[in-house]
Amino acid sequence: MPDFSSELSASPSLYAQKYDSGRDAILFVRMTPEDYRAASFLDDRMLLPGTQGIWAPHAQVEAALATAAGRPLHYIFHTGHVGSTLLSRLIDETGTVLGLREPLPLRTLAELGDMVGNSAERERQLAARLATFLKLWRRGFAETRSVVLKATSSAGRLAPRLLTAAPAAQAVYLNLRAEPYLATLLGGANAITDLRGFEQERSNRVRTALGDDTWRSTSLGELAAMSWLAESLTRQTAVEQFEARVLPLDFDQMLSDLPTAFARILRHLDIEAPPGLAAAIARSPILTRYSKAPKEFAYSPAMRAQLLAQARRENFHEIRRGLQFLERLGARHAKVAALL
C-alpha cells in the first residue's frame, strides 16, 4: 500500500468505496466534505469518468487504523422507499454530522454475513472486516462531531451485527405501513427491476423468519408485498433485539409533524443542532427537491401525495392482491399478524 497511513487514519478524505472479498482488498477514492454532502449514494453511482482510485490490501488498512480515533457512529436503517435519503440530508443540515449514504461495502458485508453459516472461521473473518470498516466509517473532518450512516434497505439484515459491534451506536429505523409501501413501490419507474433483482434474497429472509417454505408470491403485487414483509420482519427483529437503541418511525407520521419528529430523531442520535433548526426544518428547501437527485428533480410532500394517489388508481388490483397475500400469511403466522 502506498504510504498514506497517517492520512487514512486521520480523515475520511480517502473514502473506502468498495471491498473486494475475493482479493480481500479495499478501493479508496478521494472525497471532500462537499463530495459527501452531494452524494446520494456511495456506491458505483458516485464514480464519474476519470475518477481515480487505489486498491489496498485489508491487512495493511487494518494495521494503519490500529490506533485511529473515531467519532460517534449512528445509523439510519429503513425498509426502502420510506424517505431515508431525505432524513439523511436533513440531518446534514446540522453542520456537525458527516452523512454516509448507502456505502457499497456494507452490502458486500451483508452478503458475506449470509454465507457465514456455522463456520467459525468465516465468522471471525467477517468480524475482522466489519471492525475495519467501522473504523473507516467513524472518521470525520474537523467540523464532524458524529457520523450517521444510512444503510441500503436490504443491508438492514446486518443491523444486529452492526449494533453489536458498536455498542454506543443508536439507530433510527424508518418504515411504512403495507398499503402505502405497495403503492409507492408499484408506482415506481423501476418497480419490476427492483422486485426481481432482490426477489431471491428477500424471499429467503421471509422463509427463514417464518420457518415456512409453502408460500409463493406470483403476481407483481404479491412480490411487492413479500418485499415489504422481508424488510418489515428484519426491522421487527432489530427493534425487538435492541429495544431502546432503535427508534422505529413511520415515514407518513414523520411527515405529518416533521419538526417534532426531527427533534426526536436528533435527541435519539445525540446530535447537537443549531438553535431553532428542528422548528425550521419544515421550511427547508431540501423538502422541495427529490432527495436522491436534488439537482435534477423537484419534489415535495404534496407531490408525493399526488403520485401516491395516481399509483393507487393505476395499480389498484395489484395492491389488493398484495394485501390479500399478507392477510393470508397473517392468518397463519403471528409475526406477520403483528406487523399488520
BAFITI-791768 format. One record per residue: residue in three letters; x, y, z of N, C-alpha, C in turn. Coordinates in steps of 0.05 Angstrom, whole numbers. Layout:
! residues N
SITE   r   n_c1   n_c2   n_c3  ca_c1  ca_c2  ca_c3   c_c1   c_c2   c_c3
SITE ALA      X      Y      Z      X      Y      Z      X      Y      Z
...
! end
This chain:
! residues 340
SITE   r   n_c1   n_c2   n_c3  ca_c1  ca_c2  ca_c3   c_c1   c_c2   c_c3
SITE MET     17    -24      0      0      0      0     18     25      0
SITE PRO     11     45    -16     27     70    -15     26     81     13
SITE ASP     45     99     19     48    109     46     28    131     51
SITE PHE      2    124     55    -17    144     63    -30    136     90
SITE SER    -16    121    106    -27    110    131    -36    132    150
SITE SER    -20    153    153    -28    175    171    -53    189    162
SITE GLU    -55    194    136    -79    207    125   -103    189    128
SITE LEU    -99    163    123   -121    144    124   -134    143    152
SITE SER   -117    144    173   -128    142    200   -139    169    210
SITE ALA   -131    191    198   -139    217    208   -163    230    195
SITE SER   -170    222    171   -190    236    156   -205    218    137
SITE PRO   -231    224    131   -246    209    112   -241    219     83
SITE SER   -220    235     79   -215    245     52   -208    222     33
SITE LEU   -198    200     44   -195    175     29   -218    157     36
SITE TYR   -238    155     18   -262    141     23   -260    112     14
SITE ALA   -268     93     31   -267     65     24   -292     58      7
SITE GLN   -290     60    -19   -313     58    -37   -322     30    -42
SITE LYS   -303     11    -42   -311    -16    -49   -293    -36    -34
SITE TYR   -305    -60    -28   -290    -82    -16   -292   -106    -34
SITE ASP   -269   -116    -43   -268   -140    -60   -261   -163    -41
SITE SER   -281   -180    -35   -276   -201    -16   -258   -223    -27
SITE GLY   -259   -227    -54   -241   -246    -66   -212   -239    -63
SITE ARG   -206   -214    -67   -178   -204    -64   -172   -195    -36
SITE ASP   -193   -193    -20   -190   -182      8   -176   -155      6
SITE ALA   -187   -137    -11   -175   -111    -15   -196    -90    -16
SITE ILE   -189    -65    -10   -207    -42     -8   -199    -21    -28
SITE LEU   -218    -10    -43   -213     11    -62   -218     38    -48
SITE PHE   -199     56    -50   -202     83    -38   -203    104    -61
SITE VAL   -221    123    -57   -223    146    -75   -223    171    -58
SITE ARG   -214    193    -69   -213    219    -54   -240    232    -53
SITE MET   -247    243    -30   -272    256    -25   -268    281     -8
SITE THR   -282    303    -14   -282    327      2   -309    327     18
SITE PRO   -310    344     38   -336    346     52   -359    352     33
SITE GLU   -354    369     13   -375    376     -7   -383    351    -23
SITE ASP   -363    334    -29   -369    310    -44   -388    292    -28
SITE TYR   -383    289     -3   -400    273     14   -429    284     15
SITE ARG   -431    310     18   -457    322     20   -473    319     -6
SITE ALA   -458    320    -28   -472    318    -54   -481    290    -61
SITE ALA   -467    270    -51   -472    243    -59   -497    232    -47
SITE SER   -515    222    -64   -539    209    -55   -534    180    -49
SITE PHE   -514    168    -63   -507    140    -59   -476    138    -60
SITE LEU   -465    124    -41   -436    120    -41   -430     92    -52
SITE ASP   -443     86    -74   -437     61    -88   -425     68   -115
SITE ASP   -428     51   -135   -415     56   -161   -428     80   -175
SITE ARG   -451     89   -167   -464    112   -179   -448    138   -173
SITE MET   -431    137   -153   -416    161   -146   -391    164   -164
SITE LEU   -383    143   -178   -359    143   -194   -365    157   -221
SITE LEU   -348    176   -227   -351    192   -252   -329    184   -271
SITE PRO   -332    190   -297   -310    186   -316   -285    201   -306
SITE GLY   -263    187   -304   -239    199   -295   -234    196   -266
SITE THR   -253    185   -250   -248    181   -222   -225    161   -218
SITE GLN   -206    169   -202   -183    151   -197   -184    140   -169
SITE GLY   -176    116   -166   -175    103   -140   -151     86   -137
SITE ILE   -147     76   -113   -124     59   -108   -133     36    -89
SITE TRP   -124     12    -96   -131    -11    -80   -110    -16    -59
SITE ALA   -119    -25    -35   -101    -31    -13   -110    -57      0
SITE PRO    -91    -75      6    -99   -100     20   -111    -94     47
SITE HIS   -131   -110     55   -144   -106     80   -125   -107    103
SITE ALA   -106   -125    103    -87   -127    125    -72   -101    130
SITE GLN    -64    -87    109    -49    -63    112    -67    -40    122
SITE VAL    -92    -40    112   -111    -20    121   -117    -24    151
SITE GLU   -121    -49    159   -126    -56    187   -103    -46    204
SITE ALA    -78    -50    195    -55    -42    211    -54    -11    213
SITE ALA    -60      3    191    -59     32    190    -79     44    209
SITE LEU   -101     30    215   -123     40    231   -121     31    260
SITE ALA    -99     18    267    -97      5    294   -101     25    316
SITE THR    -91     49    313    -93     70    335   -112     93    327
SITE ALA   -128     89    306   -146    110    297   -167    117    317
SITE ALA   -171    143    322   -193    152    339   -216    161    322
SITE GLY   -240    153    330   -263    159    313   -284    176    327
SITE ARG   -303    185    310   -326    200    321   -349    180    328
SITE PRO   -368    188    344   -392    171    349   -405    164    322
SITE LEU   -413    139    319   -426    130    295   -454    120    301
SITE HIS   -474    130    285   -501    121    287   -512    114    260
SITE TYR   -536    102    260   -546     90    235   -575     99    229
SITE ILE   -580    100    203   -608    101    192   -612     75    177
SITE PHE   -630     58    188   -639     34    174   -667     40    163
SITE HIS   -675     25    143   -701     31    131   -710      7    114
SITE THR   -736      7    108   -748    -15     93   -750     -9     64
SITE GLY   -739     13     55   -738     20     26   -762     38     19
SITE HIS   -756     59      3   -777     77     -7   -792     91     15
SITE VAL   -778     98     37   -791    109     60   -778    135     70
SITE GLY   -764    150     52   -754    176     59   -727    176     74
SITE SER   -712    154     72   -687    153     87   -666    173     76
SITE THR   -665    176     50   -646    196     39   -654    224     47
SITE LEU   -679    230     47   -689    256     56   -680    260     85
SITE LEU   -684    241    102   -677    244    130   -647    248    133
SITE SER   -631    233    118   -602    236    119   -594    265    110
SITE ARG   -606    275     90   -599    302     81   -608    323    101
SITE LEU   -631    319    114   -639    338    134   -620    338    158
SITE ILE   -610    315    165   -590    313    187   -564    327    179
SITE ASP   -557    326    153   -534    341    144   -535    371    151
SITE GLU   -560    381    152   -564    410    157   -554    419    185
SITE THR   -549    400    203   -539    408    229   -511    420    226
SITE GLY   -497    412    206   -470    422    201   -448    408    218
SITE THR   -456    389    234   -437    375    251   -435    346    245
SITE VAL   -451    336    227   -454    308    221   -443    302    193
SITE LEU   -427    281    191   -418    270    165   -438    248    158
SITE GLY   -453    253    136   -472    233    127   -460    214    107
SITE LEU   -462    188    112   -453    167     93   -478    153     83
SITE ARG   -484    158     57   -509    147     46   -503    122     29
SITE GLU   -511     99     40   -510     74     26   -482     66     17
SITE PRO   -463     64     34   -436     55     26   -437     26     15
SITE LEU   -425     23     -8   -426     -3    -22   -414    -26     -5
SITE PRO   -392    -22      9   -381    -44     25   -401    -56     45
SITE LEU   -420    -40     54   -440    -51     73   -456    -73     60
SITE ARG   -463    -70     35   -478    -91     21   -461   -116     17
SITE THR   -435   -112     12   -417   -135      9   -415   -150     36
SITE LEU   -413   -135     58   -411   -148     84   -437   -162     91
SITE ALA   -460   -151     83   -485   -165     87   -486   -192     72
SITE GLU   -476   -192     48   -475   -216     32   -456   -237     45
SITE LEU   -434   -227     55   -415   -245     69   -428   -257     94
SITE GLY   -444   -240    108   -458   -250    131   -477   -272    125
SITE ASP   -490   -271    101   -508   -292     92   -494   -319     89
SITE MET   -467   -318     84   -452   -342     78   -437   -353    102
SITE VAL   -440   -340    125   -425   -349    149   -433   -377    158
SITE GLY   -460   -382    159   -469   -408    168   -459   -415    196
SITE ASN   -449   -439    198   -438   -449    223   -407   -448    224
SITE SER   -395   -434    205   -366   -433    202   -354   -413    221
SITE ALA   -339   -422    241   -326   -404    260   -305   -387    246
SITE GLU   -292   -398    226   -271   -383    211   -284   -360    195
SITE ARG   -306   -366    181   -319   -344    166   -330   -323    185
SITE GLU   -340   -331    208   -349   -312    228   -326   -293    237
SITE ARG   -303   -305    242   -280   -290    251   -272   -270    229
SITE GLN   -271   -279    205   -262   -262    183   -282   -239    179
SITE LEU   -308   -245    180   -328   -224    177   -325   -203    199
SITE ALA   -322   -212    224   -319   -194    247   -295   -176    243
SITE ALA   -273   -187    233   -249   -170    229   -253   -149    207
SITE ARG   -266   -157    185   -271   -137    164   -291   -116    173
SITE LEU   -311   -125    187   -331   -106    197   -318    -86    216
SITE ALA   -300    -95    234   -286    -78    252   -269    -57    237
SITE THR   -257    -65    215   -241    -46    199   -259    -25    187
SITE PHE   -282    -33    176   -299    -13    163   -313      5    183
SITE LEU   -318     -5    207   -329     12    228   -309     34    234
SITE LYS   -283     28    235   -263     48    239   -262     68    216
SITE LEU   -264     58    192   -264     75    168   -288     94    168
SITE TRP   -311     83    175   -336     99    175   -336    119    198
SITE ARG   -322    115    219   -322    133    242   -303    157    239
SITE ARG   -288    158    218   -270    181    214   -286    206    207
SITE GLY   -276    229    214   -290    254    209   -271    276    201
SITE PHE   -283    297    189   -268    321    183   -267    339    208
SITE ALA   -254    361    206   -250    378    230   -277    386    243
SITE GLU   -297    391    227   -323    400    237   -341    377    245
SITE THR   -333    353    240   -350    329    245   -351    323    275
SITE ARG   -375    322    286   -379    314    314   -389    285    315
SITE SER   -403    276    295   -413    248    294   -417    241    265
SITE VAL   -420    215    260   -425    204    233   -451    189    234
SITE VAL   -468    194    214   -493    179    211   -493    164    185
SITE LEU   -492    138    186   -491    121    163   -519    111    156
SITE LYS   -527    117    131   -553    107    121   -548     82    105
SITE ALA   -559     60    114   -555     34    101   -573     32     77
SITE THR   -566     15     58   -584      5     38   -606    -11     51
SITE SER   -630    -11     42   -652    -25     55   -646    -54     60
SITE SER   -636    -68     40   -630    -97     43   -608   -102     63
SITE ALA   -590    -82     67   -569    -85     87   -578    -83    115
SITE GLY   -604    -78    119   -615    -78    146   -612   -104    160
SITE ARG   -609   -126    144   -605   -152    157   -578   -154    171
SITE LEU   -561   -135    167   -535   -133    181   -537   -117    206
SITE ALA   -561   -105    212   -564    -87    234   -556   -100    261
SITE PRO   -563   -125    267   -555   -137    292   -524   -138    295
SITE ARG   -510   -145    274   -481   -145    275   -470   -117    279
SITE LEU   -481    -98    264   -471    -70    266   -475    -59    294
SITE LEU   -498    -63    306   -504    -52    332   -489    -67    354
SITE THR   -484    -93    350   -469   -108    370   -439    -99    369
SITE ALA   -429    -95    345   -401    -87    342   -395    -59    351
SITE ALA   -416    -42    352   -413    -14    361   -433     -9    383
SITE PRO   -427    -17    408   -446    -16    430   -457     12    436
SITE ALA   -442     33    428   -452     61    434   -469     72    412
SITE ALA   -472     57    390   -487     67    367   -517     66    372
SITE GLN   -531     86    363   -560     87    363   -570     85    334
SITE ALA   -595     79    330   -606     76    303   -634     86    301
SITE VAL   -641     96    278   -669    102    270   -676     81    249
SITE TYR   -700     70    251   -709     50    231   -735     60    219
SITE LEU   -733     70    194   -757     81    180   -772     59    166
SITE ASN   -799     62    166   -816     43    152   -841     56    143
SITE LEU   -858     41    129   -885     49    121   -904     26    126
SITE ARG   -929     33    130   -949     12    131   -951     -2    103
SITE ALA   -963    -25    102   -962    -42     78   -975    -28     54
SITE GLU   -998    -16     57  -1012     -5     34   -997     18     21
SITE PRO   -988     39     35   -973     60     22   -946     50     11
SITE TYR   -935     30     24   -910     19     13   -915      6    -14
SITE LEU   -936    -10    -16   -942    -24    -41   -948     -3    -63
SITE ALA   -963     18    -56   -969     38    -76   -944     52    -85
SITE THR   -926     58    -66   -901     72    -73   -884     54    -91
SITE LEU   -881     29    -83   -863     11    -98   -874      5   -126
SITE LEU   -900     -1   -128   -912     -8   -154   -914     17   -172
SITE GLY   -914     40   -161   -915     65   -177   -888     74   -187
SITE GLY   -867     61   -177   -840     70   -185   -833     62   -213
SITE ALA   -815     78   -226   -807     72   -253   -792     46   -256
SITE ASN   -777     39   -235   -760     15   -236   -771     -7   -218
SITE ALA   -798     -8   -216   -810    -27   -197   -803    -56   -203
SITE ILE   -806    -64   -228   -801    -92   -235   -771    -99   -231
SITE THR   -753    -81   -239   -724    -86   -235   -718    -90   -206
SITE ASP   -729    -73   -189   -724    -74   -160   -735   -101   -149
SITE LEU   -760   -107   -156   -773   -131   -145   -759   -156   -154
SITE ARG   -752   -158   -179   -739   -183   -189   -710   -184   -179
SITE GLY   -697   -162   -178   -669   -162   -170   -664   -172   -142
SITE PHE   -683   -166   -124   -679   -174    -96   -698   -197    -88
SITE GLU   -712   -208   -107   -732   -228   -100   -721   -252    -85
SITE GLN   -699   -264    -94   -689   -288    -81   -679   -282    -53
SITE GLU   -664   -261    -50   -653   -255    -23   -675   -248     -3
SITE ARG   -695   -233    -12   -717   -226      6   -734   -250     13
SITE SER   -740   -266     -7   -757   -290     -2   -742   -309     17
SITE ASN   -716   -311     15   -701   -328     34   -703   -317     62
SITE ARG   -703   -291     65   -706   -279     92   -733   -285    104
SITE VAL   -754   -283     87   -781   -288     96   -784   -317    105
SITE ARG   -774   -335     88   -776   -364     95   -761   -370    121
SITE THR   -738   -358    124   -723   -363    149   -737   -352    173
SITE ALA   -748   -328    171   -761   -315    193   -787   -330    201
SITE LEU   -801   -340    181   -827   -353    187   -825   -383    191
SITE GLY   -802   -394    182   -800   -424    183   -820   -437    165
SITE ASP   -826   -424    143   -848   -433    125   -838   -432     96
SITE ASP   -839   -455     83   -830   -456     55   -853   -463     36
SITE THR   -877   -459     46   -900   -468     30   -913   -445     14
SITE TRP   -907   -420     20   -920   -398      7   -906   -391    -19
SITE ARG   -920   -378    -37   -908   -368    -62   -919   -340    -69
SITE SER   -903   -323    -79   -912   -297    -89   -910   -298   -119
SITE THR   -933   -295   -132   -935   -299   -161   -939   -273   -176
SITE SER   -959   -257   -168   -964   -232   -182   -945   -211   -174
SITE LEU   -945   -189   -189   -927   -166   -182   -935   -155   -155
SITE GLY   -961   -153   -149   -970   -143   -124   -961   -160   -100
SITE GLU   -962   -187   -105   -954   -205    -84   -923   -203    -79
SITE LEU   -909   -199   -101   -880   -196    -99   -873   -171    -84
SITE ALA   -887   -150    -89   -883   -125    -73   -890   -129    -44
SITE ALA   -911   -144    -39   -919   -149    -11   -897   -166      3
SITE MET   -886   -186    -11   -865   -202      0   -840   -184      7
SITE SER   -835   -165    -10   -812   -147     -6   -817   -130     20
SITE TRP   -842   -120     22   -848   -105     47   -846   -123     71
SITE LEU   -855   -148     69   -854   -166     91   -825   -173     99
SITE ALA   -808   -178     80   -780   -184     86   -767   -161    101
SITE GLU   -770   -137     91   -757   -114    105   -770   -108    132
SITE SER   -796   -112    134   -810   -107    159   -803   -127    180
SITE LEU   -800   -152    172   -791   -173    192   -763   -167    201
SITE THR   -746   -158    183   -719   -151    190   -719   -127    210
SITE ARG   -736   -107    205   -738    -85    223   -748    -94    250
SITE GLN   -768   -111    250   -780   -121    275   -759   -135    292
SITE THR   -742   -151    280   -721   -165    294   -702   -145    308
SITE ALA   -693   -124    293   -675   -105    304   -688    -90    327
SITE VAL   -713    -82    324   -727    -67    345   -729    -84    370
SITE GLU   -737   -109    367   -741   -127    390   -714   -133    403
SITE GLN   -693   -137    388   -667   -145    399   -653   -122    413
SITE PHE   -656    -98    403   -640    -75    414   -658    -54    427
SITE GLU   -683    -58    428   -702    -42    443   -697    -12    442
SITE ALA   -688      1    463   -686     30    464   -665     41    446
SITE ARG   -647     25    436   -626     35    418   -636     40    390
SITE VAL   -659     28    383   -670     30    356   -697     45    358
SITE LEU   -699     67    344   -723     83    344   -739     77    318
SITE PRO   -761     63    320   -777     58    296   -795     82    289
SITE LEU   -795     89    264   -811    113    256   -826    107    230
SITE ASP   -851    113    230   -867    112    205   -863    138    190
SITE PHE   -856    135    164   -849    159    148   -873    178    145
SITE ASP   -897    167    141   -921    184    139   -925    200    165
SITE GLN   -921    187    188   -925    201    213   -903    222    217
SITE MET   -879    215    207   -857    235    209   -864    260    193
SITE LEU   -874    256    169   -881    279    152   -904    295    164
SITE SER   -922    282    178   -945    296    189   -938    317    210
SITE ASP   -915    314    224   -906    333    243   -875    332    243
SITE LEU   -864    343    221   -835    339    217   -818    353    239
SITE PRO   -824    377    248   -807    389    268   -806    372    294
SITE THR   -829    362    302   -829    345    327   -813    320    322
SITE ALA   -818    307    299   -804    282    293   -774    286    291
SITE PHE   -766    308    278   -738    313    273   -724    319    300
SITE ALA   -737    333    317   -725    339    344   -721    312    359
SITE ARG   -741    295    356   -739    269    370   -716    252    359
SITE ILE   -712    253    332   -690    238    319   -663    249    329
SITE LEU   -661    275    329   -635    287    338   -629    280    367
SITE ARG   -649    280    384   -644    271    412   -635    242    413
SITE HIS   -649    225    398   -642    197    398   -614    191    389
SITE LEU   -605    206    368   -579    202    358   -558    220    371
SITE ASP   -566    234    392   -548    251    408   -533    271    390
SITE ILE   -549    285    373   -537    304    354   -545    332    364
SITE GLU   -524    349    367   -529    377    373   -536    392    348
SITE ALA   -555    409    349   -564    424    325   -565    454    332
SITE PRO   -562    471    312   -565    500    317   -592    506    329
SITE PRO   -594    526    346   -620    533    358   -641    538    337
SITE GLY   -664    527    340   -686    532    322   -686    514    297
SITE LEU   -666    498    293   -665    482    269   -688    462    267
SITE ALA   -694    448    288   -716    429    287   -742    443    281
SITE ALA   -747    466    292   -771    481    287   -773    491    258
SITE ALA   -749    498    247   -748    509    220   -747    488    198
SITE ILE   -743    463    205   -737    443    185   -760    439    166
SITE ALA   -785    444    174   -808    441    156   -807    460    133
SITE ARG   -790    481    135   -788    501    114   -762    497     98
SITE SER   -748    476    103   -722    471     89   -726    468     59
SITE PRO   -709    480     43   -711    477     14   -706    448      5
SITE ILE   -694    432     23   -690    403     17   -717    390     12
SITE LEU   -738    399     25   -764    387     22   -777    393     -5
SITE THR   -765    411    -21   -776    418    -47   -762    403    -70
SITE ARG   -741    387    -64   -726    373    -84   -727    343    -79
SITE TYR   -723    327   -100   -721    298    -98   -695    292    -85
SITE SER   -695    280    -61   -671    278    -45   -649    260    -58
SITE LYS   -658    241    -75   -638    224    -88   -625    237   -113
SITE ALA   -638    258   -123   -627    273   -146   -636    302   -143
SITE PRO   -626    316   -123   -637    343   -117   -631    364   -139
SITE LYS   -610    361   -154   -605    380   -176   -623    376   -200
SITE GLU   -633    352   -203   -648    345   -227   -678    348   -224
SITE PHE   -689    342   -200   -718    340   -198   -729    355   -174
SITE ALA   -752    368   -179   -767    379   -157   -784    357   -145
SITE TYR   -790    360   -119   -806    341   -105   -815    353    -79
SITE SER   -837    344    -68   -847    355    -43   -866    335    -31
SITE PRO   -873    338     -5   -893    320      6   -920    322     -9
SITE ALA   -927    345    -19   -952    347    -34   -951    332    -60
SITE MET   -928    334    -74   -924    319    -98   -924    289    -93
SITE ARG   -912    281    -71   -912    253    -63   -941    243    -60
SITE ALA   -957    259    -47   -985    251    -42  -1000    248    -69
SITE GLN   -995    266    -88  -1007    264   -114   -998    238   -129
SITE LEU   -972    233   -128   -962    209   -142   -973    183   -129
SITE LEU   -976    183   -102   -987    160    -89  -1016    156    -97
SITE ALA  -1031    177    -99  -1059    175   -108  -1060    163   -136
SITE GLN  -1043    172   -154  -1042    162   -181  -1034    132   -181
SITE ALA  -1014    125   -165  -1005     97   -164  -1027     79   -153
SITE ARG  -1043     89   -134  -1065     73   -123  -1086     68   -145
SITE ARG  -1091     88   -161  -1111     84   -183  -1100     64   -204
SITE GLU  -1076     68   -212  -1065     52   -234  -1058     24   -226
SITE ASN  -1053     19   -200  -1045     -7   -191  -1064    -19   -170
SITE PHE  -1089    -11   -172  -1109    -19   -152  -1110    -49   -148
SITE HIS  -1111    -64   -170  -1115    -93   -168  -1090   -107   -157
SITE GLU  -1066    -97   -165  -1042   -109   -155  -1038   -103   -125
SITE ILE  -1045    -78   -117  -1043    -71    -89  -1062    -89    -73
SITE ARG  -1086    -94    -83  -1105   -111    -69  -1094   -140    -67
SITE ARG  -1082   -149    -89  -1071   -176    -88  -1049   -178    -67
SITE GLY  -1032   -157    -66  -1011   -157    -46  -1021   -157    -17
SITE LEU  -1041   -141    -12  -1052   -140     15  -1066   -166     22
SITE GLN  -1079   -179      3  -1092   -205      8  -1071   -226     14
SITE PHE  -1049   -225      0  -1026   -243      5  -1017   -240     34
SITE LEU  -1014   -215     43  -1005   -211     71  -1026   -220     91
SITE GLU  -1051   -216     85  -1072   -225    103  -1072   -255    106
SITE ARG  -1067   -270     83  -1066   -299     85  -1043   -308    102
SITE LEU  -1020   -295     99   -997   -303    116  -1002   -294    145
SITE GLY  -1015   -272    148  -1021   -263    176  -1039   -282    191
SITE ALA  -1057   -295    176  -1075   -315    189  -1060   -340    198
SITE ARG  -1036   -344    187  -1020   -368    193   -996   -362    212
SITE HIS   -987   -337    212   -963   -330    227   -967   -306    245
SITE ALA   -962   -309    270   -966   -287    289   -947   -264    283
SITE LYS   -923   -270    273   -904   -248    267   -915   -230    245
SITE VAL   -928   -241    225   -940   -225    203   -964   -210    214
SITE ALA   -981   -223    230  -1004   -210    241   -996   -186    258
SITE ALA   -974   -189    273   -965   -166    289   -957   -142    272
SITE LEU   -945   -147    249   -938   -126    231   -962   -112    219
SITE LEU   -983   -127    213  -1006   -117    201  -1025   -103    220
! end
